[in-house]
Amino acid sequence: MTTAATRRRSRDERILLTRITWEEYEAVRRALWEHPGIRVEYLEGDLEIMSPSREHDGRKSTIGRLVETWSLERRVRLYAFGSTTFRRKAKERGIEPDECYCLVPDREFPDLAIEVGVTPGGIDRLAIYQGLEVPEVWFFENGKFRVYGLGPEGYRTPSRSEVLPDLDLERLAHHVLQPDQHDAVVAWQEELRRGTK
């Protein structure tokens, strides 16, 4: 017997097209405006269209809620821009992060982008972010965060976030993996409040 739970897509659906011009990329983006949830990424002629799975979007939303809870509890100013489209024609790059944040509200590109890996493959997102000069990118894969900080020679892997250096990413990952999103946020908030006493 098939239940609603087993019918849910557990993998992202992706289409990758090559030799796509910037103008064609922009036309695809405009054509998909009426389809919320569809992501479009572009890197030097490669175009990826992705329909995220329920697992993917649930995980990225959990991360967003946890980061924002930490921000409020620690009184750290963060401005959330979700999956806003960021693009730069001169660099032939465009992307819609899973979650992203700025430390000040009027930056052209985010200070921090977060990507959730559920289904392997696709366009090299780090190369897109490098062309957009995003200072820091986190990838959440296999239950852990990998941090990439942008330096003069490209991205390097610091031991902790340089944008949010006081955020314990191991503890954050622990809560991301909790089965219930609401309970994870409540437990994280309680942990943060105990740490300030």
C-alpha positions as CSV (number, residue, x, y, z in Angstrom):
1,M,0.0,0.0,0.0
2,T,1.4,3.4,-0.9
3,T,0.9,6.2,1.6
4,A,1.2,9.9,1.2
5,A,4.6,9.8,3.1
6,T,6.0,7.2,0.6
7,R,4.8,9.2,-2.4
8,R,6.8,12.3,-1.3
9,R,9.8,12.9,-3.5
10,S,13.0,12.2,-1.5
11,R,15.3,13.4,-4.3
12,D,15.6,16.8,-6.0
13,E,14.7,16.8,-9.7
14,R,17.2,18.4,-12.0
15,I,17.6,19.3,-15.6
16,L,21.0,20.5,-16.9
17,L,21.3,22.3,-20.2
18,T,24.5,23.4,-21.8
19,R,25.5,26.2,-24.3
20,I,22.8,28.5,-23.0
21,T,23.3,32.2,-23.6
22,W,22.8,34.8,-20.8
23,E,19.7,36.0,-22.7
24,E,18.3,32.5,-22.8
25,Y,19.0,32.1,-19.0
26,E,17.1,35.3,-18.4
27,A,14.2,34.1,-20.6
28,V,14.0,30.9,-18.6
29,R,14.0,32.7,-15.3
30,R,11.1,35.0,-16.5
31,A,9.2,32.0,-17.8
32,L,9.4,30.2,-14.4
33,W,8.3,33.2,-12.3
34,E,4.9,31.7,-12.1
35,H,6.3,28.4,-10.6
36,P,7.4,29.1,-7.1
37,G,9.9,26.7,-5.7
38,I,11.7,26.1,-9.0
39,R,15.3,27.1,-8.8
40,V,17.4,28.2,-11.7
41,E,21.3,28.4,-11.6
42,Y,23.6,29.6,-14.3
43,L,27.4,29.2,-14.8
44,E,29.1,30.3,-18.0
45,G,26.6,28.6,-20.4
46,D,25.4,25.8,-18.1
47,L,21.9,26.1,-16.9
48,E,20.3,24.0,-14.2
49,I,16.7,23.9,-13.3
50,M,15.9,22.2,-10.0
51,S,12.7,21.3,-8.3
52,P,13.8,20.7,-4.6
53,S,12.4,17.7,-2.8
54,R,10.4,18.0,0.4
55,E,13.4,16.8,2.4
56,H,15.6,19.4,0.8
57,D,13.3,22.3,1.5
58,G,12.4,21.0,5.0
59,R,16.1,20.8,5.9
60,K,16.9,24.3,4.5
61,S,14.0,25.8,6.4
62,T,15.1,24.1,9.6
63,I,18.6,25.6,9.1
64,G,17.1,29.0,8.5
65,R,15.0,28.9,11.6
66,L,17.9,27.8,13.7
67,V,20.3,30.4,12.4
68,E,17.7,33.1,12.9
69,T,16.9,31.9,16.4
70,W,20.6,32.1,17.2
71,S,20.7,35.6,15.8
72,L,17.9,36.8,17.9
73,E,19.1,35.1,21.1
74,R,22.7,36.5,20.6
75,R,21.5,39.9,19.4
76,V,23.4,39.6,16.2
77,R,22.0,41.6,13.4
78,L,21.2,39.4,10.4
79,Y,19.1,40.2,7.4
80,A,17.5,37.1,5.7
81,F,16.9,37.0,2.0
82,G,15.9,33.4,1.6
83,S,16.3,32.2,-2.0
84,T,16.5,35.6,-3.7
85,T,18.0,35.5,-7.2
86,F,21.5,36.9,-7.4
87,R,23.2,37.3,-10.7
88,R,26.0,39.1,-12.5
89,K,26.0,39.2,-16.3
90,A,29.7,40.2,-16.6
91,K,30.7,37.0,-14.8
92,E,27.9,34.8,-16.4
93,R,26.6,33.7,-13.1
94,G,23.2,33.4,-11.4
95,I,22.0,31.5,-8.4
96,E,19.2,31.2,-5.8
97,P,20.7,30.1,-2.5
98,D,18.8,27.8,-0.2
99,E,19.2,30.5,2.5
100,C,21.2,33.6,2.6
101,Y,22.0,36.5,5.0
102,C,23.5,39.9,5.0
103,L,25.1,41.6,8.0
104,V,23.8,44.9,6.7
105,P,20.5,45.3,4.8
106,D,21.6,47.0,1.6
107,R,24.4,44.7,0.2
108,E,24.2,43.7,-3.4
109,F,25.2,40.1,-2.7
110,P,24.9,38.1,0.6
111,D,27.6,37.9,3.2
112,L,26.6,34.3,3.8
113,A,24.9,31.7,1.5
114,I,23.8,28.3,2.8
115,E,23.3,25.3,0.5
116,V,21.7,21.9,1.4
117,G,23.0,18.8,-0.4
118,V,20.4,16.1,-0.6
119,T,20.9,14.9,-4.2
120,P,24.4,14.9,-5.6
121,G,25.4,16.4,-8.9
122,G,24.6,19.6,-10.7
123,I,26.4,22.9,-11.4
124,D,29.4,23.9,-9.3
125,R,27.6,26.3,-6.9
126,L,30.9,27.3,-5.3
127,A,32.2,28.6,-8.6
128,I,29.0,30.6,-9.0
129,Y,29.4,32.1,-5.5
130,Q,33.0,32.9,-6.2
131,G,32.1,34.9,-9.3
132,L,29.5,36.8,-7.2
133,E,32.2,37.4,-4.5
134,V,30.1,36.0,-1.7
135,P,32.4,36.1,1.3
136,E,31.2,32.8,2.9
137,V,29.3,29.7,1.8
138,W,28.1,26.8,4.0
139,F,27.2,23.4,2.6
140,F,25.2,21.1,4.8
141,E,25.8,17.5,3.6
142,N,25.9,14.2,5.4
143,G,24.9,15.8,8.7
144,K,27.7,18.4,8.8
145,F,28.5,21.9,7.7
146,R,31.4,22.6,5.5
147,V,32.5,26.3,5.6
148,Y,34.1,28.0,2.6
149,G,35.6,31.5,3.1
150,L,36.5,33.6,0.1
151,G,40.2,34.8,0.0
152,P,42.4,36.3,-2.6
153,E,43.1,32.9,-4.2
154,G,39.5,31.7,-4.1
155,Y,37.6,29.7,-1.4
156,R,39.5,28.1,1.5
157,T,38.1,26.0,4.3
158,P,38.5,27.7,7.7
159,S,37.8,25.8,10.8
160,R,34.8,27.9,11.7
161,S,32.7,30.6,10.2
162,E,34.3,34.0,9.9
163,V,31.0,35.7,9.2
164,L,29.4,34.3,12.3
165,P,32.4,33.2,14.4
166,D,30.5,32.7,17.6
167,L,28.0,30.3,16.1
168,D,28.9,26.6,17.0
169,L,28.2,24.8,13.8
170,E,28.5,21.4,15.4
171,R,25.7,22.2,17.8
172,L,23.7,23.7,15.0
173,A,24.1,20.6,12.9
174,H,23.0,18.5,15.8
175,H,19.7,20.4,15.9
176,V,19.3,20.4,12.2
177,L,19.2,16.6,12.3
178,Q,16.4,16.4,14.8
179,P,13.3,14.7,13.4
180,D,10.8,17.4,14.4
181,Q,11.5,21.0,13.2
182,H,9.6,22.7,15.9
183,D,11.2,20.7,18.7
184,A,14.6,21.3,17.2
185,V,14.1,25.1,17.3
186,V,12.8,25.0,20.9
187,A,15.7,22.8,22.0
188,W,18.2,25.1,20.3
189,Q,16.7,28.1,21.9
190,E,16.8,26.5,25.3
191,E,20.4,25.5,24.8
192,L,21.4,29.0,23.8
193,R,19.6,30.5,26.8
194,R,21.3,28.1,29.2
195,G,24.7,29.1,27.7
196,T,24.1,32.8,28.6
197,K,23.5,32.1,32.3
